[in-house]
């Protein structure tokens, strides 16, 4: 999934540039990229330009430690 949203006209557009790389001792339970719809109340957190915090999206992974 894409994790960054750059200008499509002058720039490269959407790319996968952010990763989570867990160690193999962790068991993956779920994962995703926070890419809210424009009408989502949290969409402003990742809005384009100066109004948002970043043009990158939050990448998350839920893990458990399988060595316990």
Predicted model as a PDB file, atoms N, CA, C, CB and O in Angstrom, pLDDT in the B-factor column:
MODEL        1                                                                  
ATOM      1  N   UNK A   1       0.839  -1.183   0.000  1.00 75.00           N  
ATOM      2  CA  UNK A   1       0.000   0.000   0.000  1.00 75.00           C  
ATOM      3  C   UNK A   1       0.883   1.244   0.000  1.00 75.00           C  
ATOM      4  CB  UNK A   1      -0.954  -0.001   1.217  1.00 75.00           C  
ATOM      5  O   UNK A   1       1.974   1.245   0.569  1.00 75.00           O  
ATOM      6  N   UNK A   2       0.400   2.291  -0.639  1.00 80.00           N  
ATOM      7  CA  UNK A   2       1.116   3.567  -0.623  1.00 80.00           C  
ATOM      8  C   UNK A   2       1.156   4.113   0.793  1.00 80.00           C  
ATOM      9  CB  UNK A   2       0.454   4.587  -1.577  1.00 80.00           C  
ATOM     10  O   UNK A   2       0.229   3.900   1.575  1.00 80.00           O  
ATOM     11  N   UNK A   3       2.240   4.825   1.124  1.00 81.00           N  
ATOM     12  CA  UNK A   3       2.352   5.431   2.449  1.00 81.00           C  
ATOM     13  C   UNK A   3       2.645   6.921   2.391  1.00 81.00           C  
ATOM     14  CB  UNK A   3       3.429   4.741   3.238  1.00 81.00           C  
ATOM     15  O   UNK A   3       2.726   7.568   3.435  1.00 81.00           O  
ATOM     16  N   UNK A   4       2.805   7.476   1.209  1.00 80.00           N  
ATOM     17  CA  UNK A   4       3.067   8.910   1.068  1.00 80.00           C  
ATOM     18  C   UNK A   4       2.320   9.438  -0.152  1.00 80.00           C  
ATOM     19  CB  UNK A   4       4.596   9.190   0.942  1.00 80.00           C  
ATOM     20  O   UNK A   4       2.137   8.734  -1.145  1.00 80.00           O  
ATOM     21  N   UNK A   5       1.896  10.687  -0.052  1.00 78.00           N  
ATOM     22  CA  UNK A   5       1.090  11.297  -1.112  1.00 78.00           C  
ATOM     23  C   UNK A   5       1.750  12.593  -1.562  1.00 78.00           C  
ATOM     24  CB  UNK A   5      -0.366  11.561  -0.628  1.00 78.00           C  
ATOM     25  O   UNK A   5       1.541  13.650  -0.967  1.00 78.00           O  
ATOM     26  N   UNK A   6       2.549  12.497  -2.619  1.00 77.00           N  
ATOM     27  CA  UNK A   6       3.186  13.681  -3.172  1.00 77.00           C  
ATOM     28  C   UNK A   6       2.410  14.170  -4.386  1.00 77.00           C  
ATOM     29  CB  UNK A   6       4.648  13.388  -3.546  1.00 77.00           C  
ATOM     30  O   UNK A   6       1.550  13.466  -4.915  1.00 77.00           O  
ATOM     31  N   UNK A   7       2.720  15.361  -4.809  1.00 76.00           N  
ATOM     32  CA  UNK A   7       2.058  15.987  -5.948  1.00 76.00           C  
ATOM     33  C   UNK A   7       2.108  15.082  -7.176  1.00 76.00           C  
ATOM     34  CB  UNK A   7       2.702  17.338  -6.262  1.00 76.00           C  
ATOM     35  O   UNK A   7       3.182  14.642  -7.586  1.00 76.00           O  
ATOM     36  N   UNK A   8       0.940  14.806  -7.762  1.00 79.00           N  
ATOM     37  CA  UNK A   8       0.883  13.940  -8.939  1.00 79.00           C  
ATOM     38  C   UNK A   8       1.364  14.649 -10.209  1.00 79.00           C  
ATOM     39  CB  UNK A   8      -0.537  13.437  -9.141  1.00 79.00           C  
ATOM     40  O   UNK A   8       1.903  14.000 -11.107  1.00 79.00           O  
ATOM     41  N   UNK A   9       1.178  15.963 -10.296  1.00 84.00           N  
ATOM     42  CA  UNK A   9       1.534  16.697 -11.504  1.00 84.00           C  
ATOM     43  C   UNK A   9       3.042  16.895 -11.628  1.00 84.00           C  
ATOM     44  CB  UNK A   9       0.834  18.043 -11.519  1.00 84.00           C  
ATOM     45  O   UNK A   9       3.629  16.556 -12.656  1.00 84.00           O  
ATOM     46  N   UNK A  10       3.672  17.440 -10.592  1.00 83.00           N  
ATOM     47  CA  UNK A  10       5.104  17.735 -10.642  1.00 83.00           C  
ATOM     48  C   UNK A  10       5.958  16.666  -9.983  1.00 83.00           C  
ATOM     49  CB  UNK A  10       5.374  19.056  -9.987  1.00 83.00           C  
ATOM     50  O   UNK A  10       7.153  16.568 -10.261  1.00 83.00           O  
ATOM     51  N   UNK A  11       5.359  15.865  -9.113  1.00 78.00           N  
ATOM     52  CA  UNK A  11       6.146  14.920  -8.334  1.00 78.00           C  
ATOM     53  C   UNK A  11       5.888  13.479  -8.723  1.00 78.00           C  
ATOM     54  CB  UNK A  11       5.864  15.101  -6.879  1.00 78.00           C  
ATOM     55  O   UNK A  11       5.308  13.196  -9.771  1.00 78.00           O  
ATOM     56  N   UNK A  12       6.323  12.580  -7.872  1.00 84.00           N  
ATOM     57  CA  UNK A  12       6.188  11.162  -8.188  1.00 84.00           C  
ATOM     58  C   UNK A  12       4.806  10.581  -7.888  1.00 84.00           C  
ATOM     59  CB  UNK A  12       7.214  10.394  -7.434  1.00 84.00           C  
ATOM     60  O   UNK A  12       4.528   9.441  -8.259  1.00 84.00           O  
ATOM     61  N   UNK A  13       3.939  11.345  -7.225  1.00 81.00           N  
ATOM     62  CA  UNK A  13       2.625  10.811  -6.858  1.00 81.00           C  
ATOM     63  C   UNK A  13       2.709   9.990  -5.583  1.00 81.00           C  
ATOM     64  CB  UNK A  13       2.054   9.957  -7.993  1.00 81.00           C  
ATOM     65  O   UNK A  13       3.530  10.275  -4.711  1.00 81.00           O  
ATOM     66  N   UNK A  14       1.870   8.980  -5.470  1.00 84.00           N  
ATOM     67  CA  UNK A  14       1.838   8.141  -4.269  1.00 84.00           C  
ATOM     68  C   UNK A  14       2.887   7.040  -4.363  1.00 84.00           C  
ATOM     69  CB  UNK A  14       0.436   7.526  -4.069  1.00 84.00           C  
ATOM     70  O   UNK A  14       3.020   6.382  -5.395  1.00 84.00           O  
ATOM     71  N   UNK A  15       3.629   6.848  -3.279  1.00 84.00           N  
ATOM     72  CA  UNK A  15       4.671   5.827  -3.230  1.00 84.00           C  
ATOM     73  C   UNK A  15       4.664   5.118  -1.888  1.00 84.00           C  
ATOM     74  CB  UNK A  15       6.044   6.445  -3.493  1.00 84.00           C  
ATOM     75  O   UNK A  15       4.166   5.662  -0.903  1.00 84.00           O  
ATOM     76  N   UNK A  16       5.208   3.917  -1.837  1.00 84.00           N  
ATOM     77  CA  UNK A  16       5.428   3.218  -0.569  1.00 84.00           C  
ATOM     78  C   UNK A  16       6.841   3.550  -0.108  1.00 84.00           C  
ATOM     79  CB  UNK A  16       5.223   1.657  -0.716  1.00 84.00           C  
ATOM     80  O   UNK A  16       7.815   3.058  -0.678  1.00 84.00           O  
ATOM     81  N   UNK A  17       6.954   4.378   0.919  1.00 86.00           N  
ATOM     82  CA  UNK A  17       8.272   4.814   1.385  1.00 86.00           C  
ATOM     83  C   UNK A  17       8.466   4.627   2.884  1.00 86.00           C  
ATOM     84  CB  UNK A  17       8.483   6.262   1.033  1.00 86.00           C  
ATOM     85  O   UNK A  17       9.571   4.832   3.388  1.00 86.00           O  
ATOM     86  N   UNK A  18       7.428   4.244   3.602  1.00 87.00           N  
ATOM     87  CA  UNK A  18       7.504   4.056   5.053  1.00 87.00           C  
ATOM     88  C   UNK A  18       7.217   2.597   5.373  1.00 87.00           C  
ATOM     89  CB  UNK A  18       6.502   4.994   5.800  1.00 87.00           C  
ATOM     90  O   UNK A  18       6.299   2.000   4.811  1.00 87.00           O  
ATOM     91  N   UNK A  19       8.003   2.025   6.274  1.00 87.00           N  
ATOM     92  CA  UNK A  19       7.911   0.601   6.565  1.00 87.00           C  
ATOM     93  C   UNK A  19       7.993   0.347   8.061  1.00 87.00           C  
ATOM     94  CB  UNK A  19       9.013  -0.165   5.841  1.00 87.00           C  
ATOM     95  O   UNK A  19       8.531   1.159   8.813  1.00 87.00           O  
ATOM     96  N   UNK A  20       7.454  -0.787   8.483  1.00 91.00           N  
ATOM     97  CA  UNK A  20       7.674  -1.344   9.808  1.00 91.00           C  
ATOM     98  C   UNK A  20       8.325  -2.701   9.581  1.00 91.00           C  
ATOM     99  CB  UNK A  20       6.326  -1.459  10.647  1.00 91.00           C  
ATOM    100  O   UNK A  20       7.779  -3.541   8.866  1.00 91.00           O  
ATOM    101  N   UNK A  21       9.483  -2.919  10.182  1.00 90.00           N  
ATOM    102  CA  UNK A  21      10.223  -4.162   9.986  1.00 90.00           C  
ATOM    103  C   UNK A  21      10.396  -4.870  11.327  1.00 90.00           C  
ATOM    104  CB  UNK A  21      11.603  -3.888   9.330  1.00 90.00           C  
ATOM    105  O   UNK A  21      11.413  -4.687  11.996  1.00 90.00           O  
ATOM    106  N   UNK A  22       9.416  -5.671  11.724  1.00 89.00           N  
ATOM    107  CA  UNK A  22       9.519  -6.350  13.024  1.00 89.00           C  
ATOM    108  C   UNK A  22      10.511  -7.514  12.972  1.00 89.00           C  
ATOM    109  CB  UNK A  22       8.139  -6.861  13.469  1.00 89.00           C  
ATOM    110  O   UNK A  22      10.720  -8.123  11.923  1.00 89.00           O  
ATOM    111  N   UNK A  23      11.105  -7.803  14.106  1.00 88.00           N  
ATOM    112  CA  UNK A  23      11.998  -8.949  14.200  1.00 88.00           C  
ATOM    113  C   UNK A  23      11.190 -10.237  14.043  1.00 88.00           C  
ATOM    114  CB  UNK A  23      12.767  -8.941  15.549  1.00 88.00           C  
ATOM    115  O   UNK A  23       9.983 -10.243  14.287  1.00 88.00           O  
ATOM    116  N   UNK A  24      11.838 -11.312  13.642  1.00 86.00           N  
ATOM    117  CA  UNK A  24      11.108 -12.552  13.383  1.00 86.00           C  
ATOM    118  C   UNK A  24      10.582 -13.218  14.648  1.00 86.00           C  
ATOM    119  CB  UNK A  24      11.992 -13.514  12.649  1.00 86.00           C  
ATOM    120  O   UNK A  24       9.799 -14.163  14.554  1.00 86.00           O  
ATOM    121  N   UNK A  25      10.990 -12.752  15.840  1.00 87.00           N  
ATOM    122  CA  UNK A  25      10.447 -13.313  17.076  1.00 87.00           C  
ATOM    123  C   UNK A  25       9.068 -12.740  17.405  1.00 87.00           C  
ATOM    124  CB  UNK A  25      11.405 -13.053  18.234  1.00 87.00           C  
ATOM    125  O   UNK A  25       8.412 -13.196  18.342  1.00 87.00           O  
ATOM    126  N   UNK A  26       8.632 -11.748  16.640  1.00 91.00           N  
ATOM    127  CA  UNK A  26       7.306 -11.172  16.854  1.00 91.00           C  
ATOM    128  C   UNK A  26       6.312 -11.798  15.884  1.00 91.00           C  
ATOM    129  CB  UNK A  26       7.339  -9.632  16.682  1.00 91.00           C  
ATOM    130  O   UNK A  26       6.625 -12.013  14.713  1.00 91.00           O  
ATOM    131  N   UNK A  27       5.115 -12.089  16.378  1.00 91.00           N  
ATOM    132  CA  UNK A  27       4.059 -12.652  15.549  1.00 91.00           C  
ATOM    133  C   UNK A  27       3.122 -11.525  15.119  1.00 91.00           C  
ATOM    134  CB  UNK A  27       3.279 -13.771  16.311  1.00 91.00           C  
ATOM    135  O   UNK A  27       2.572 -10.818  15.963  1.00 91.00           O  
ATOM    136  N   UNK A  28       2.942 -11.357  13.824  1.00 93.00           N  
ATOM    137  CA  UNK A  28       2.113 -10.283  13.277  1.00 93.00           C  
ATOM    138  C   UNK A  28       0.641 -10.627  13.472  1.00 93.00           C  
ATOM    139  CB  UNK A  28       2.426 -10.051  11.775  1.00 93.00           C  
ATOM    140  O   UNK A  28       0.190 -11.692  13.051  1.00 93.00           O  
ATOM    141  N   UNK A  29      -0.108  -9.732  14.107  1.00 95.00           N  
ATOM    142  CA  UNK A  29      -1.543  -9.910  14.336  1.00 95.00           C  
ATOM    143  C   UNK A  29      -2.374  -9.094  13.339  1.00 95.00           C  
ATOM    144  CB  UNK A  29      -1.903  -9.508  15.775  1.00 95.00           C  
ATOM    145  O   UNK A  29      -3.490  -9.476  12.987  1.00 95.00           O  
ATOM    146  N   UNK A  30      -1.822  -7.981  12.896  1.00 95.00           N  
ATOM    147  CA  UNK A  30      -2.517  -7.107  11.955  1.00 95.00           C  
ATOM    148  C   UNK A  30      -1.598  -5.981  11.544  1.00 95.00           C  
ATOM    149  CB  UNK A  30      -3.817  -6.549  12.567  1.00 95.00           C  
ATOM    150  O   UNK A  30      -0.588  -5.723  12.199  1.00 95.00           O  
ATOM    151  N   UNK A  31      -1.947  -5.302  10.451  1.00 94.00           N  
ATOM    152  CA  UNK A  31      -1.128  -4.184   9.990  1.00 94.00           C  
ATOM    153  C   UNK A  31      -1.942  -3.331   9.030  1.00 94.00           C  
ATOM    154  CB  UNK A  31       0.173  -4.686   9.309  1.00 94.00           C  
ATOM    155  O   UNK A  31      -2.993  -3.749   8.543  1.00 94.00           O  
ATOM    156  N   UNK A  32      -1.446  -2.139   8.769  1.00 92.00           N  
ATOM    157  CA  UNK A  32      -2.137  -1.275   7.832  1.00 92.00           C  
ATOM    158  C   UNK A  32      -1.476   0.073   7.693  1.00 92.00           C  
ATOM    159  CB  UNK A  32      -3.553  -1.095   8.252  1.00 92.00           C  
ATOM    160  O   UNK A  32      -0.434   0.353   8.287  1.00 92.00           O  
ATOM    161  N   UNK A  33      -2.111   0.893   6.895  1.00 88.00           N  
ATOM    162  CA  UNK A  33      -1.673   2.265   6.669  1.00 88.00           C  
ATOM    163  C   UNK A  33      -2.869   3.163   6.959  1.00 88.00           C  
ATOM    164  CB  UNK A  33      -1.127   2.476   5.196  1.00 88.00           C  
ATOM    165  O   UNK A  33      -3.955   2.937   6.425  1.00 88.00           O  
ATOM    166  N   UNK A  34      -2.682   4.182   7.802  1.00 87.00           N  
ATOM    167  CA  UNK A  34      -3.747   5.126   8.136  1.00 87.00           C  
ATOM    168  C   UNK A  34      -3.907   6.097   6.976  1.00 87.00           C  
ATOM    169  CB  UNK A  34      -3.439   5.889   9.468  1.00 87.00           C  
ATOM    170  O   UNK A  34      -3.113   7.023   6.813  1.00 87.00           O  
ATOM    171  N   UNK A  35      -4.946   5.875   6.168  1.00 82.00           N  
ATOM    172  CA  UNK A  35      -5.216   6.722   5.007  1.00 82.00           C  
ATOM    173  C   UNK A  35      -6.706   7.055   5.042  1.00 82.00           C  
ATOM    174  CB  UNK A  35      -4.806   6.010   3.645  1.00 82.00           C  
ATOM    175  O   UNK A  35      -7.508   6.420   4.357  1.00 82.00           O  
ATOM    176  N   UNK A  36      -7.072   8.062   5.851  1.00 86.00           N  
ATOM    177  CA  UNK A  36      -8.497   8.353   6.051  1.00 86.00           C  
ATOM    178  C   UNK A  36      -9.153   8.993   4.829  1.00 86.00           C  
ATOM    179  CB  UNK A  36      -8.670   9.263   7.245  1.00 86.00           C  
ATOM    180  O   UNK A  36      -8.491   9.648   4.023  1.00 86.00           O  
ATOM    181  N   UNK A  37     -10.465   8.792   4.707  1.00 87.00           N  
ATOM    182  CA  UNK A  37     -11.236   9.483   3.670  1.00 87.00           C  
ATOM    183  C   UNK A  37     -11.213  10.979   3.967  1.00 87.00           C  
ATOM    184  CB  UNK A  37     -12.709   8.947   3.602  1.00 87.00           C  
ATOM    185  O   UNK A  37     -10.967  11.383   5.104  1.00 87.00           O  
ATOM    186  N   UNK A  38     -11.464  11.792   2.964  1.00 83.00           N  
ATOM    187  CA  UNK A  38     -11.429  13.246   3.132  1.00 83.00           C  
ATOM    188  C   UNK A  38     -12.454  13.745   4.133  1.00 83.00           C  
ATOM    189  CB  UNK A  38     -11.653  13.924   1.808  1.00 83.00           C  
ATOM    190  O   UNK A  38     -12.245  14.788   4.752  1.00 83.00           O  
ATOM    191  N   UNK A  39     -13.572  13.016   4.311  1.00 91.00           N  
ATOM    192  CA  UNK A  39     -14.613  13.446   5.254  1.00 91.00           C  
ATOM    193  C   UNK A  39     -14.409  12.875   6.659  1.00 91.00           C  
ATOM    194  CB  UNK A  39     -15.981  13.035   4.735  1.00 91.00           C  
ATOM    195  O   UNK A  39     -15.223  13.128   7.546  1.00 91.00           O  
ATOM    196  N   UNK A  40     -13.342  12.114   6.873  1.00 90.00           N  
ATOM    197  CA  UNK A  40     -13.034  11.567   8.197  1.00 90.00           C  
ATOM    198  C   UNK A  40     -12.576  12.700   9.099  1.00 90.00           C  
ATOM    199  CB  UNK A  40     -11.944  10.452   8.112  1.00 90.00           C  
ATOM    200  O   UNK A  40     -11.779  13.533   8.667  1.00 90.00           O  
ATOM    201  N   UNK A  41     -13.058  12.763  10.355  1.00 89.00           N  
ATOM    202  CA  UNK A  41     -12.632  13.832  11.274  1.00 89.00           C  
ATOM    203  C   UNK A  41     -11.118  13.875  11.505  1.00 89.00           C  
ATOM    204  CB  UNK A  41     -13.330  13.664  12.603  1.00 89.00           C  
ATOM    205  O   UNK A  41     -10.583  14.926  11.856  1.00 89.00           O  
ATOM    206  N   UNK A  42     -10.424  12.756  11.315  1.00 85.00           N  
ATOM    207  CA  UNK A  42      -8.970  12.721  11.519  1.00 85.00           C  
ATOM    208  C   UNK A  42      -8.181  12.985  10.246  1.00 85.00           C  
ATOM    209  CB  UNK A  42      -8.566  11.386  12.083  1.00 85.00           C  
ATOM    210  O   UNK A  42      -6.951  12.929  10.270  1.00 85.00           O  
ATOM    211  N   UNK A  43      -8.841  13.268   9.149  1.00 82.00           N  
ATOM    212  CA  UNK A  43      -8.160  13.484   7.871  1.00 82.00           C  
ATOM    213  C   UNK A  43      -7.190  14.659   7.926  1.00 82.00           C  
ATOM    214  CB  UNK A  43      -9.180  13.715   6.770  1.00 82.00           C  
ATOM    215  O   UNK A  43      -6.183  14.659   7.219  1.00 82.00           O  
ATOM    216  N   UNK A  44      -7.477  15.651   8.748  1.00 78.00           N  
ATOM    217  CA  UNK A  44      -6.591  16.807   8.864  1.00 78.00           C  
ATOM    218  C   UNK A  44      -5.215  16.466   9.393  1.00 78.00           C  
ATOM    219  CB  UNK A  44      -7.212  17.829   9.746  1.00 78.00           C  
ATOM    220  O   UNK A  44      -4.276  17.240   9.213  1.00 78.00           O  
ATOM    221  N   UNK A  45      -5.077  15.321  10.044  1.00 79.00           N  
ATOM    222  CA  UNK A  45      -3.771  14.917  10.563  1.00 79.00           C  
ATOM    223  C   UNK A  45      -2.776  14.644   9.447  1.00 79.00           C  
ATOM    224  CB  UNK A  45      -3.913  13.685  11.435  1.00 79.00           C  
ATOM    225  O   UNK A  45      -1.567  14.771   9.640  1.00 79.00           O  
ATOM    226  N   UNK A  46      -3.282  14.271   8.287  1.00 76.00           N  
ATOM    227  CA  UNK A  46      -2.398  13.933   7.162  1.00 76.00           C  
ATOM    228  C   UNK A  46      -2.767  14.717   5.910  1.00 76.00           C  
ATOM    229  CB  UNK A  46      -2.457  12.431   6.868  1.00 76.00           C  
ATOM    230  O   UNK A  46      -2.552  14.248   4.792  1.00 76.00           O  
ATOM    231  N   UNK A  47      -3.312  15.892   6.093  1.00 67.00           N  
ATOM    232  CA  UNK A  47      -3.719  16.719   4.956  1.00 67.00           C  
ATOM    233  C   UNK A  47      -2.499  17.206   4.189  1.00 67.00           C  
ATOM    234  CB  UNK A  47      -4.562  17.916   5.428  1.00 67.00           C  
ATOM    235  O   UNK A  47      -1.408  17.330   4.745  1.00 67.00           O  
ATOM    236  N   UNK A  48      -2.697  17.474   2.927  1.00 63.00           N  
ATOM    237  CA  UNK A  48      -1.609  17.987   2.087  1.00 63.00           C  
ATOM    238  C   UNK A  48      -1.297  19.435   2.448  1.00 63.00           C  
ATOM    239  CB  UNK A  48      -1.976  17.877   0.589  1.00 63.00           C  
ATOM    240  O   UNK A  48      -2.170  20.166   2.915  1.00 63.00           O  
ATOM    241  N   UNK A  49      -0.075  19.836   2.236  1.00 58.00           N  
ATOM    242  CA  UNK A  49       0.319  21.222   2.468  1.00 58.00           C  
ATOM    243  C   UNK A  49       0.543  21.541   3.933  1.00 58.00           C  
ATOM    244  CB  UNK A  49      -0.719  22.143   1.917  1.00 58.00           C  
ATOM    245  O   UNK A  49       0.756  20.644   4.749  1.00 58.00           O  
ATOM    246  N   UNK A  50       0.495  22.820   4.261  1.00 60.00           N  
ATOM    247  CA  UNK A  50       0.809  23.280   5.614  1.00 60.00           C  
ATOM    248  C   UNK A  50      -0.272  22.944   6.630  1.00 60.00           C  
ATOM    249  CB  UNK A  50       1.034  24.760   5.605  1.00 60.00           C  
ATOM    250  O   UNK A  50      -0.014  23.010   7.832  1.00 60.00           O  
ATOM    251  N   UNK A  51      -1.480  22.583   6.187  1.00 61.00           N  
ATOM    252  CA  UNK A  51      -2.559  22.310   7.138  1.00 61.00           C  
ATOM    253  C   UNK A  51      -2.395  20.957   7.823  1.00 61.00           C  
ATOM    254  CB  UNK A  51      -3.901  22.365   6.431  1.00 61.00           C  
ATOM    255  O   UNK A  51      -2.947  20.756   8.905  1.00 61.00           O  
ATOM    256  N   UNK A  52      -1.668  20.043   7.238  1.00 65.00           N  
ATOM    257  CA  UNK A  52      -1.501  18.717   7.819  1.00 65.00           C  
ATOM    258  C   UNK A  52      -0.163  18.555   8.495  1.00 65.00           C  
ATOM    259  CB  UNK A  52      -1.664  17.664   6.765  1.00 65.00           C  
ATOM    260  O   UNK A  52       0.714  19.410   8.373  1.00 65.00           O  
ATOM    261  N   UNK A  53      -0.006  17.467   9.202  1.00 68.00           N  
ATOM    262  CA  UNK A  53       1.246  17.216   9.908  1.00 68.00           C  
ATOM    263  C   UNK A  53       2.314  16.621   8.992  1.00 68.00           C  
ATOM    264  CB  UNK A  53       1.001  16.287  11.081  1.00 68.00           C  
ATOM    265  O   UNK A  53       3.509  16.799   9.231  1.00 68.00           O  
ATOM    266  N   UNK A  54       1.882  15.908   7.934  1.00 72.00           N  
ATOM    267  CA  UNK A  54       2.846  15.265   7.055  1.00 72.00           C  
ATOM    268  C   UNK A  54       2.158  14.767   5.795  1.00 72.00           C  
ATOM    269  CB  UNK A  54       3.549  14.109   7.774  1.00 72.00           C  
ATOM    270  O   UNK A  54       0.948  14.544   5.792  1.00 72.00           O  
ATOM    271  N   UNK A  55       2.929  14.592   4.719  1.00 71.00           N  
ATOM    272  CA  UNK A  55       2.392  13.951   3.525  1.00 71.00           C  
ATOM    273  C   UNK A  55       2.609  12.439   3.583  1.00 71.00           C  
ATOM    274  CB  UNK A  55       3.043  14.538   2.261  1.00 71.00           C  
ATOM    275  O   UNK A  55       2.262  11.723   2.643  1.00 71.00           O  
ATOM    276  N   UNK A  56       3.188  11.953   4.696  1.00 77.00           N  
ATOM    277  CA  UNK A  56       3.348  10.525   4.942  1.00 77.00           C  
ATOM    278  C   UNK A  56       2.173  10.041   5.782  1.00 77.00           C  
ATOM    279  CB  UNK A  56       4.704  10.222   5.650  1.00 77.00           C  
ATOM    280  O   UNK A  56       1.590  10.812   6.543  1.00 77.00           O  
ATOM    281  N   UNK A  57       1.831   8.775   5.644  1.00 81.00           N  
ATOM    282  CA  UNK A  57       0.751   8.178   6.411  1.00 81.00           C  
ATOM    283  C   UNK A  57       1.332   7.328   7.531  1.00 81.00           C  
ATOM    284  CB  UNK A  57      -0.166   7.334   5.505  1.00 81.00           C  
ATOM    285  O   UNK A  57       2.483   6.898   7.462  1.00 81.00           O  
ATOM    286  N   UNK A  58       0.533   7.089   8.561  1.00 84.00           N  
ATOM    287  CA  UNK A  58       0.967   6.272   9.689  1.00 84.00           C  
ATOM    288  C   UNK A  58       0.921   4.805   9.274  1.00 84.00           C  
ATOM    289  CB  UNK A  58       0.077   6.526  10.946  1.00 84.00           C  
ATOM    290  O   UNK A  58      -0.108   4.310   8.814  1.00 84.00           O  
ATOM    291  N   UNK A  59       2.045   4.120   9.443  1.00 88.00           N  
ATOM    292  CA  UNK A  59       2.128   2.689   9.181  1.00 88.00           C  
ATOM    293  C   UNK A  59       2.115   1.998  10.539  1.00 88.00           C  
ATOM    294  CB  UNK A  59       3.421   2.314   8.343  1.00 88.00           C  
ATOM    295  O   UNK A  59       2.893   2.358  11.423  1.00 88.00           O  
ATOM    296  N   UNK A  60       1.230   0.998  10.717  1.00 91.00           N  
ATOM    297  CA  UNK A  60       1.117   0.359  12.023  1.00 91.00           C  
ATOM    298  C   UNK A  60       1.139  -1.164  11.884  1.00 91.00           C  
ATOM    299  CB  UNK A  60      -0.170   0.812  12.732  1.00 91.00           C  
ATOM    300  O   UNK A  60       0.753  -1.722  10.857  1.00 91.00           O  
ATOM    301  N   UNK A  61       1.603  -1.814  12.950  1.00 94.00           N  
ATOM    302  CA  UNK A  61       1.607  -3.267  13.030  1.00 94.00           C  
ATOM    303  C   UNK A  61       1.260  -3.662  14.461  1.00 94.00           C  
ATOM    304  CB  UNK A  61       2.991  -3.859  12.598  1.00 94.00           C  
ATOM    305  O   UNK A  61       1.852  -3.148  15.410  1.00 94.00           O  
ATOM    306  N   UNK A  62       0.300  -4.576  14.617  1.00 95.00           N  
ATOM    307  CA  UNK A  62       0.004  -5.188  15.915  1.00 95.00           C  
ATOM    308  C   UNK A  62       0.807  -6.473  16.003  1.00 95.00           C  
ATOM    309  CB  UNK A  62      -1.537  -5.462  16.096  1.00 95.00           C  
ATOM    310  O   UNK A  62       0.738  -7.310  15.102  1.00 95.00           O  
ATOM    311  N   UNK A  63       1.574  -6.642  17.089  1.00 93.00           N  
ATOM    312  CA  UNK A  63       2.436  -7.804  17.230  1.00 93.00           C  
ATOM    313  C   UNK A  63       2.283  -8.444  18.604  1.00 93.00           C  
ATOM    314  CB  UNK A  63       3.886  -7.417  16.992  1.00 93.00           C  
ATOM    315  O   UNK A  63       1.861  -7.795  19.561  1.00 93.00           O  
ATOM    316  N   UNK A  64       2.628  -9.714  18.685  1.00 90.00           N  
ATOM    317  CA  UNK A  64       2.811 -10.402  19.968  1.00 90.00           C  
ATOM    318  C   UNK A  64       4.185 -11.053  19.923  1.00 90.00           C  
ATOM    319  CB  UNK A  64       1.666 -11.474  20.240  1.00 90.00           C  
ATOM    320  O   UNK A  64       4.710 -11.344  18.848  1.00 90.00           O  
ATOM    321  N   UNK A  65       4.754 -11.275  21.083  1.00 84.00           N  
ATOM    322  CA  UNK A  65       6.073 -11.878  21.160  1.00 84.00           C  
ATOM    323  C   UNK A  65       5.902 -13.392  21.277  1.00 84.00           C  
ATOM    324  CB  UNK A  65       6.888 -11.304  22.363  1.00 84.00           C  
ATOM    325  O   UNK A  65       5.447 -13.883  22.311  1.00 84.00           O  
ATOM    326  N   UNK A  66       6.254 -14.119  20.250  1.00 70.00           N  
ATOM    327  CA  UNK A  66       6.059 -15.565  20.232  1.00 70.00           C  
ATOM    328  C   UNK A  66       7.095 -16.315  21.058  1.00 70.00           C  
ATOM    329  CB  UNK A  66       6.092 -16.064  18.818  1.00 70.00           C  
ATOM    330  O   UNK A  66       6.993 -17.533  21.203  1.00 70.00           O  
ATOM    331  N   UNK A  67       8.086 -15.624  21.601  1.00 69.00           N  
ATOM    332  CA  UNK A  67       9.110 -16.304  22.382  1.00 69.00           C  
ATOM    333  C   UNK A  67       8.709 -16.465  23.846  1.00 69.00           C  
ATOM    334  CB  UNK A  67      10.414 -15.547  22.289  1.00 69.00           C  
ATOM    335  O   UNK A  67       9.449 -17.081  24.614  1.00 69.00           O  
ATOM    336  N   UNK A  68       7.549 -15.926  24.257  1.00 60.00           N  
ATOM    337  CA  UNK A  68       7.085 -16.081  25.643  1.00 60.00           C  
ATOM    338  C   UNK A  68       6.097 -17.196  25.754  1.00 60.00           C  
ATOM    339  CB  UNK A  68       6.465 -14.800  26.158  1.00 60.00           C  
ATOM    340  O   UNK A  68       5.599 -17.472  26.845  1.00 60.00           O  
TER     341      UNK A  68                                                      
ENDMDL                                                                          
END                                                                             
